[in-house]
Amino acid sequence: SYELMGGYWDLDNVRLASIAAPALAGPASTNGHFTFTLQSEPGLRFEILASTNLSLALSNWTSLGTLTNESGATPFVDTATGHARRFYRARQLD
């Protein structure tokens, strides 16, 4: 109605939750393999992508596989060698 115009809300049983954005953490090189830890909310699925050219369209990146982050912090190892430079992305899957 007109008298409520301007932003009066009456809410019951509202719960807000904070959700952490996914992150690639702890990068390291061990025995010629690049490793990192995928941090996200537990239970989310991701495709790990890599490219030697950061400006390429996402459709041109190489898929290194998929993983489900069961615990909230899942390690990933890229066993490919011989790259002077490589970029990584984690794309959340439905």
N, C-alpha and C positions, 0 to 999 in steps of 0.2 A: 504494500500500500504506500501512498504518497508520504505519510508521516515517518516511515522507516527509510526513506530515501537518504542516501548519504553514508551508509555503511554500518548499520546496527546488525550484528549477527548474534544469534542465540544457538550455541552448539553444545551438544551433550556427547560424552563418551568419545572424545577425540584423543588419539595417540599419535605423537610425532616421533619419528625415529631418524637417527643420523646414520647415513650410509657412506662409508669410505669410498673414495674414488679409487679404481684400480691403479696400481703402480708397479713398475719394474724397479726392483731395489737390489742392492748389493752386487753390482756388476764385478766380474772377475774373470781372469784368464788363467786356466789351469791345464797344464799339459797340452797346450795348443787349442783347447776348447773354451769357448766363451760361455759363462754361466751367469744366471741372475735368478732372483726370487720374484715370483709374481705374487703381489699382495692384493687381496680383494676381500669382499664379503665371502664367507664360506659357501660352497655349493654352486658358484657361478662357473659357467663354461666359457673358454676362450680359445681362439685360434691365434697361434703365434706366427707372426709374419716377419720377414727379413728382406732387406734390400741394400745394395751398395750405393743407391742413389736416393737420397731423402726426398727429392722433388718429384719422383715418379708417382703417378696415380696409384691409389691403393690397389686397384685391380691388377697392377703390374708387379706387385710385391710377391715374393715366394712364400708359400705356406710351409711352415716347418712342422706343423701338426696341431692337434687340439689337446686341451687338457681341462680337467675339472678341478677347480681349486677347493678341495675337500676341507682343508683345515684353516684357510685364510692366508697361508703362506706356502706356496708350492715352488720348489726349485725347478729350473729348466736348464738343460745343457744343449748348446748348439755344437754338434760334433764336426761340422764343416770347417775345414782349414783353408789357408791360403788367401784369405780376404784381408787386404790392408785396412779396410774400413767397412763396417756393416752396421746398419740401423735396424732396430727392432720395434715392433708394435704388438700389442695384445688387443685383439678385437673381440669384444664380448659377443657370444652367441646366444640365441634364444633358447 
